């Protein structure tokens, strides 16, 4: 990625008092192929290139972006930013710096760059998944499959002397469709996604994923409803960890600000002693992992809650200034058109010492959750249950689907009374949306139990 005189641009941007200036260059190739009713409906390729300029003066910030990467275009961007930051307040920042060493080792290595694979091969993978859906034995009323791949190259330079580059590659296929049974219908979508190149398809996992997706929709369709109530809830291991993402993950980002329930709570007990919550962007092979964040800081293991005590908030550079902790390697953004902010990577509940079977056998009535859908975060948390079981007399009973679990997030995390011994990481991942756009995250956990939750039923 050729860049005109970056040092000259950073100096011009800082000329009126900014104490930190950063250039984020992005060069990205996106490919998209659609398949509907077994027919390939179109192939789209995009080349996106641009730069973002981030200026800080104390705890005030300015962000600008453009796609003119000529020397004059960059200097013009710097001049505009310099004018905007000129009168900003410094707001009592202590003055810690932000230059970091970044390891050369990729946490999600790529063997086959998607750009080097022909469209005919990508179409074949779509057709294999479409065939798996059609031969699954499920009454599929509609199904659209969309193949995506992305190769993003970034280069980050700042006034503290940082000059680093990274390449990120994702490959995924989205299935979105409707399954019908006995006069009822259910619609949903699911992603076969890997932080890898075209080698994501080598093991053939995309084929059982497709058939399993529609079979899962059929199971949800056949599960009976239930009345609203208050019950103990056991969350199964793995992807139901989205509970932690929604219940307190967002509130532990500095992006939540002073209105968040955990601001100024460092050192205080905010959860059950059973709870140790971690966010780690450096775990090899997970969709939320990357060698460095979008401010050039190496990703790291951040212990957010330690046996119930809050010890850290996830912070970008600006958030680190506001809290006095510095960056935690959590500055993320979708593209150069977004300013970075503190975001999760891979959030998970650490293993405990409790027996998985006892969590269920000790309950006369309750719910066991195996698959969750979307949710909402904040003080009042909620998450949809795609599939699970009613617990009756210490055993799993009839399946359930379509219910919603909710409550005051800060109270719910204090009601965790069991945490199992086996941590299961989510395979694949999902997109999380916030002020810096969409980023990939994963959510994982061992089996755990909450003593009491509000259950929003369907009857």
C-alpha positions, 0 to 999 in steps of 0.5 A: 500500500503506497503512502505519500509522506505519512510523517508530514501528514501526521505533523500537519494534523497535530499542528494546532495542539492535537497530542495524538494523530493516527492514520488508518489505511485500508485496502479491501477486496470483497466478493459475493455470490448469491444462490436462490432456488438452486440458481446462481443469481449474480456475482459482485466484486468490490475493491474498497480503499481509503484512509481514516484520520483520528486526532486526540487532544486530551480526551477530546477526539476528531475523526475524518475519512476519505479515499483520496490517497494522494499527497495533496488529498492526505494533507487536505484531510490533515488540515481539516482535522487540525482546524477541528481539533484546535479548540478542543478541551484537554479534560484532565488527561494524565499523558500516557503514550501509546506505542506498542510492539506487535508480534509477527505471528498470525493468530488466524493463518491463511493458506488459500487467499480467496482472490486466487480461487476461481468463481466457478469453484466458489459457485460449486461450494454454494451448490453443494450446500444448496443440495444438502438443504434440498435433500435434508428431508425438511419441508423448506419453503424458501432458502437463499444462500450467499457466499462472501469472502473478504481480504482486508489489508490495513496499515496503521501509523501514528504520531507515537512512531507506530507503523504496522500492517496486517491482513485479515481474511474471512470466508462465509456462507449465509443461509436465510430461509423459511421452513414450514410444518403443519401450517406453521412457519419459522424463518431464520438465518445462519452463517458458516463462517471461518477466519480463514481463506478458501481452505475453510471448505477443504474438510467438507464441513459446509455440507453438514452445516447446511443440512443441520441448519434446516433440521434445526429450524424444523426442531424449533418449529415443532417445539411447543410454547410455554407460559411466561414465568420465573424459573432457574435457567441452565445455559449449555456449554458453547455458543449460549455464551452470547448471554455474557456478551449481551448481559455485561460484555457491552457494559464492560467496554469503555464505549458504554461511558459513564452511564454504564452500570459498571463505570468506576466499579473497578475493585468492586464485587459486581457478580457472583464469586462463581464468575470469572469473565475474560475477553481475549482477541489472541486465541488462535483460530477463533473468528474474533481473533486478530494479531492486533486491533484496529489501532495497532495494539497487540491483542491480549487476554483481558480478565474483566471480572475475577471471581465476581470482582470487576478488574478491567474494562475493555478500552481503545486508546481514547477509552484508556485515557478516560479510565487511566488504564491505557488501551487493552487492545480492544480498539476495533472498527468495521472499516476506514469510515468508522472511528475506532472504539472499545469492542469485544473479541472473544468473550467467555466465562472461565471454567468453574468447579461444579458438576454439569449433571447436578445443575439439572438433577437438583432442579424440580422445575427449570429451563435448559438452553442449548441454542440462543438467538439475538439479544439486547444489551444494557441495564435491562438485558434480554436474549431469545432462546431458539431451542432448549428443554423444560426441566421437570423433576431433575430431568430434561422434558419437552423441548421449548423454543421461541421464549425470551429470557430477560432481567436486570443484567447487573442482578442476573450476573449475581445470581449465577450459582453453578459454573461447570468444569468444561469450557467449550469455544464457539465454532464460527462466530457472529457479527456485533454491531455498535458505533464503530460498525460490524465486527466479528466476535465469538461467545463461549462458556462452560455450562452454568446456572442462574438461580432465577430469570424472567421467562417471556413465554409464547402463550 
